[in-house]
């Protein structure tokens, strides 16, 4: 078959550092290393926090209402469309079903270019956090129409595939998991001196949350759960890694917590590995990158019974799974692990072994094979 030339359209590539942008940048780096021609189209800001990979073209965008850090693409203008035409892709990959994604879909249809998509953000699960639940049937109708045009839709977990099947998205779904850097995210990064500098004692049980600090990550449930735990066990300490628009309000809900701010690379790996329990009650994940990173660092995990996260966790072996709003059940799991060091140690070993199954090269090579199949 001819050389692959892939145009990727996304709502975020370098202006917000999150799971979507980091995954897509890693994908582009992998593809270019394999000799695949790639051009990325998406919104950006004047001083993006990510030094992006590959050839990136900005599209016009505006700030999202109420969330100015996010950008909303306003379409595919003629000058950008000409760049797509000049590039002459033989495969178009849409990462976000927004207006830019819609325009890319129409471009692919009009020019007979094979179209694939990846499902990164579980938009319908966000609606309840913004009192927009009444829009859910309409959103699902649009998503069925949108993804119905794609030869493949790449979903990050079996549980996410089941969820989409249940809403009528039945054709072309293929599992494209996420990977983890097991050398970076390693139990060897545990650092007691680092913990002591923060103010944690060696026998404290540090419960950690890692995420962008936005309400849809179930911050209130995390805070309510840990407040229950710390009242009855002074050895349980809280560490929050990340930043975001809700940081101030979140900190007020758990003033006893230590907030590190945003961390990445070695600093992030040290924070994970220096924890004793990872608690992530978010029910809006499609995969759960942070859960996998914690597991790779040898940390037992407690997650919501929701798409994404529950596909990673073996109940009772690598961690525990609870209903997203059940603070009593979550608190009981945290208390159990806080009081049973032997259980924590065994779960830590199991979590590390499970994470080692998710190697990035294997994950990316699977997607490359999917691309080749879709482009035929």
C-alpha positions in Angstrom: 0.0 0.0 0.0 1.2 3.6 -0.5 2.9 5.5 2.3 0.5 6.6 5.1 -0.2 10.3 5.3 -2.4 11.1 8.3 -4.2 14.3 9.1 -5.2 14.5 12.8 -7.9 16.9 13.9 -8.2 17.6 17.6 -9.7 20.0 20.1 -6.6 19.9 22.2 -3.0 19.3 21.2 -0.8 21.7 23.1 -2.9 24.3 25.0 -4.0 22.1 27.9 -1.8 19.5 29.4 -4.1 16.5 29.9 -4.5 12.9 28.9 -5.7 13.7 25.4 -2.9 16.1 24.4 -0.2 13.9 26.0 -1.5 10.8 24.2 -1.8 12.5 20.8 1.7 14.0 21.1 3.1 10.6 22.0 1.3 9.1 19.0 2.7 11.7 16.6 6.2 11.1 18.0 5.8 7.3 17.4 4.3 7.7 13.9 7.1 10.0 12.7 9.7 7.6 14.1 8.1 5.0 11.9 8.3 7.2 8.8 4.6 8.1 8.7 3.8 11.6 7.5 1.5 13.4 10.0 0.0 16.8 10.1 -2.0 18.0 13.2 -4.8 20.6 13.1 -6.2 22.2 16.2 -6.7 25.3 18.4 -3.9 26.7 20.5 -2.9 29.7 22.7 -0.1 32.3 22.4 2.1 30.5 24.9 1.1 26.8 25.0 2.3 24.8 28.0 3.3 21.8 25.7 6.1 21.8 23.3 4.2 19.9 20.6 5.5 17.0 18.5 5.5 17.2 14.7 3.8 19.5 12.2 1.0 21.5 13.8 -1.4 23.9 12.1 -3.5 26.3 14.2 -7.2 26.7 13.5 -9.3 29.6 14.7 -10.9 29.2 18.2 -12.5 31.1 21.0 -12.4 30.6 24.8 -14.9 28.2 26.3 -17.7 29.9 28.2 -16.9 29.7 31.9 -13.7 27.8 31.3 -11.4 30.3 29.5 -8.4 27.9 29.7 -10.1 25.7 27.1 -10.4 26.6 23.4 -13.3 25.8 21.1 -12.5 25.6 17.4 -14.8 27.7 15.2 -14.4 25.7 12.0 -12.0 24.9 9.1 -11.4 28.1 7.2 -10.4 28.0 3.5 -6.7 28.8 4.1 -6.4 25.9 6.5 -8.5 23.7 4.2 -6.0 24.4 1.5 -3.2 23.2 3.8 -5.1 19.9 4.2 -5.4 19.7 0.4 -1.7 20.4 -0.1 -0.8 17.7 2.4 -3.1 15.3 0.6 -3.7 12.8 3.4 -4.9 9.3 2.6 -6.3 8.9 6.1 -8.1 11.4 8.4 -8.1 10.8 12.2 -10.6 12.9 14.3 -9.9 13.0 18.0 -12.7 15.4 19.0 -16.3 15.4 17.6 -16.5 19.2 17.8 -17.1 21.7 15.1 -13.6 21.2 13.7 -14.2 17.4 13.8 -17.5 17.9 12.0 -15.8 20.0 9.3 -13.0 17.4 9.0 -15.6 14.7 8.6 -17.3 16.6 5.8 -13.9 17.2 4.1 -13.2 13.4 4.3 -16.6 12.5 2.9 -16.4 15.1 0.1 -13.0 14.0 -1.0 -13.3 10.2 -0.6 -10.7 10.0 2.2 -11.0 7.1 4.7 -12.0 8.4 8.1 -11.2 7.1 11.6 -11.8 8.5 15.1 -10.5 8.0 18.6 -12.8 8.3 21.7 -10.9 10.2 24.4 -13.5 12.2 26.4 -16.7 10.8 27.7 -18.7 14.0 27.1 -22.0 12.7 28.3 -20.7 11.8 31.7 -19.7 15.5 32.2 -23.2 16.9 31.7 -24.4 16.2 35.2 -21.6 18.3 36.7 -22.9 21.3 34.9 -26.6 20.7 35.3 -27.0 19.8 31.6 -28.1 16.2 32.0 -31.2 16.9 29.9 -29.0 17.2 26.9 -27.7 13.6 27.1 -30.1 12.0 24.6 -29.3 14.7 22.1 -25.6 14.3 22.6 -25.8 10.5 22.1 -27.9 11.0 18.9 -25.1 13.3 17.5 -22.4 10.9 18.5 -24.1 8.0 16.9 -24.4 10.0 13.7 -20.8 11.3 13.9 -19.1 8.0 14.6 -21.3 6.2 12.1 -19.3 7.9 9.4 -16.0 6.4 10.6 -14.4 3.1 9.4 -12.9 2.7 12.9 -13.6 4.2 16.3 -10.7 3.6 18.7 -11.8 3.2 22.3 -9.4 2.9 25.2 -11.0 0.1 27.1 -13.4 -2.9 26.9 -15.7 -1.2 29.4 -15.8 1.9 27.2 -16.6 -0.2 24.2 -19.5 -1.8 26.2 -20.8 1.6 27.2 -20.8 2.8 23.6 -22.4 -0.4 22.4 -25.2 0.1 24.9 -25.9 3.5 23.3 -26.1 2.2 19.8 -22.5 2.6 18.6 -22.0 -0.9 17.3 -19.8 -0.8 14.2 -16.1 -0.3 13.7 -15.2 -0.1 17.4 -11.6 -1.3 18.2 -9.8 -1.2 21.4 -6.7 1.1 21.5 -5.5 1.1 25.1 -3.1 3.6 26.6 0.4 2.7 27.8 2.7 3.7 30.6 6.4 4.3 30.9 7.3 1.6 33.4 10.8 2.8 33.7 9.8 6.3 34.7 6.8 5.3 36.8 8.5 2.8 39.0 8.4 1.7 42.7 12.1 2.6 42.8 11.1 6.3 42.7 9.8 6.0 46.3 11.6 8.6 48.4 11.2 8.8 52.1 13.3 12.0 52.4 10.9 13.7 49.9 8.0 12.6 52.1 9.6 13.9 55.2 10.3 17.3 53.6 6.6 17.6 52.9 5.8 16.8 56.6 4.8 13.1 56.3 6.1 10.6 58.9 7.5 7.3 57.7 4.5 5.4 59.2 1.9 7.7 57.8 -0.4 6.3 55.1 -0.4 8.8 52.3 -3.6 8.7 50.1 -3.0 10.5 46.8 -5.1 12.1 44.1 -3.6 13.1 40.8 -5.6 15.0 38.2 -6.5 18.3 36.7 -8.6 20.0 39.4 -12.1 20.3 37.8 -15.4 19.2 39.4 -16.0 16.4 36.8 -13.1 14.5 38.4 -15.5 13.9 41.4 -13.5 16.2 43.7 -16.3 16.5 46.2 -16.5 12.7 46.7 -12.8 12.6 47.2 -12.9 15.3 49.9 -15.9 13.9 51.7 -14.4 10.4 51.8 -11.0 11.6 53.1 -12.6 13.9 55.7 -14.3 10.8 57.1 -11.1 8.8 57.1 -8.8 11.4 58.7 -11.2 12.1 61.6 -10.8 8.5 62.8 -7.2 7.8 61.8 -4.6 10.5 62.3 -2.0 8.4 60.3 -3.9 8.9 57.1 -2.5 11.9 55.2 -3.7 13.4 52.0 -1.7 14.5 49.0 -3.2 16.2 45.9 -1.1 16.5 42.7 -2.3 18.8 40.0 -3.8 22.2 39.4 -6.9 23.6 37.8 -9.7 26.2 38.2 -11.2 24.5 41.2 -8.0 24.3 43.3 -9.0 27.0 45.7 -12.5 25.6 46.5 -11.1 22.0 46.6 -8.4 23.0 49.1 -11.0 24.6 51.3 -12.9 21.3 51.4 -9.8 19.4 52.6 -7.6 22.0 54.3 -5.5 19.2 55.9 -4.3 18.0 52.5 -0.9 18.8 51.0 -1.2 20.3 47.5 1.9 19.9 45.3 0.6 21.8 42.3 1.2 20.5 38.8 4.0 17.9 38.5 5.4 15.9 35.6 8.3 13.6 34.8 10.5 12.5 37.6 8.7 14.7 40.1 5.4 13.2 39.3 6.8 9.6 39.5 8.3 10.4 42.9 4.9 11.6 44.1 3.1 8.5 43.0 5.8 6.1 44.3 6.0 7.9 47.6 2.3 7.4 48.2 0.7 4.4 49.9 -2.8 4.4 48.4 -4.1 6.0 45.2 -7.7 7.1 45.3 -9.4 8.3 42.1 -13.3 8.4 42.3 -13.7 10.1 38.9 -16.5 8.5 36.8 -15.8 10.4 33.6 -12.7 8.6 32.5 -12.4 6.7 29.2 -9.3 4.9 30.3 -7.6 6.2 33.5 -4.0 7.2 32.7 -3.3 8.3 36.2 -4.6 5.0 37.6 -2.2 3.1 35.4 0.7 5.4 36.4 0.0 4.8 40.1 -0.2 1.0 39.5 3.1 1.1 37.6 4.7 2.8 40.7 3.5 0.0 42.9 0.6 1.7 44.6 -2.7 0.0 45.4 -5.6 1.9 43.7 -9.2 2.6 44.7 -11.4 3.7 41.8 -15.0 4.3 40.8 -17.0 1.6 39.2 -17.1 3.4 35.9 -15.8 3.1 32.4 -12.1 3.1 31.9 -10.8 2.7 35.5 -12.6 -0.5 36.2 -11.0 -2.2 33.2 -7.6 -1.6 34.8 -8.3 -2.8 38.4 -8.5 -6.4 39.5 -10.9 -6.2 42.4 -9.2 -7.3 45.6 -5.9 -8.0 43.8 -4.5 -4.6 42.6 -7.1 -2.4 44.4 -10.8 -1.9 45.0 -13.7 -0.6 43.0 -16.7 1.3 44.5 -19.7 3.2 43.3 -18.8 6.8 42.4 -21.0 8.4 45.1 -20.5 5.8 47.9 -18.2 7.6 50.3 -18.8 5.0 53.1 -17.5 2.2 50.8 -14.5 4.2 49.6 -13.7 5.1 53.2 -13.9 1.5 54.3 -11.4 0.5 51.6 -9.0 3.3 52.6 -9.3 2.3 56.2 -8.6 -1.3 55.4 -5.5 -0.5 53.5 -4.3 2.0 56.1 -4.6 -0.7 58.8 -3.2 -3.6 56.9 0.3 -3.1 55.7 0.7 -6.6 54.4 -2.4 -6.2 52.2 -1.0 -2.9 50.8 2.3 -4.6 50.0 0.8 -7.5 48.2 -1.5 -5.2 46.2 1.4 -3.0 45.3 3.3 -6.0 43.8 0.2 -7.1 41.9 -0.5 -3.5 40.6 3.1 -3.2 39.3 2.8 -6.6 37.5 -0.5 -5.6 35.9 0.9 -2.2 34.7 3.8 -3.9 33.0 1.3 -5.4 30.5 0.7 -1.9 29.1 3.8 -1.0 27.1 3.6 2.0 24.9 5.3 0.4 21.8 2.9 -2.5 21.8 -0.1 -0.1 22.2 1.1 2.2 19.4 2.0 -0.6 17.0 -1.6 -1.9 17.4 -3.0 1.5 16.3 -0.6 1.6 13.3 -1.9 -1.8 12.1 -5.5 -0.4 12.5 -4.5 2.6 10.4 -3.1 0.4 7.6 -6.3 -1.6 7.6 -8.5 1.5 7.5 -6.5 3.1 4.7 -6.9 0.2 2.3 
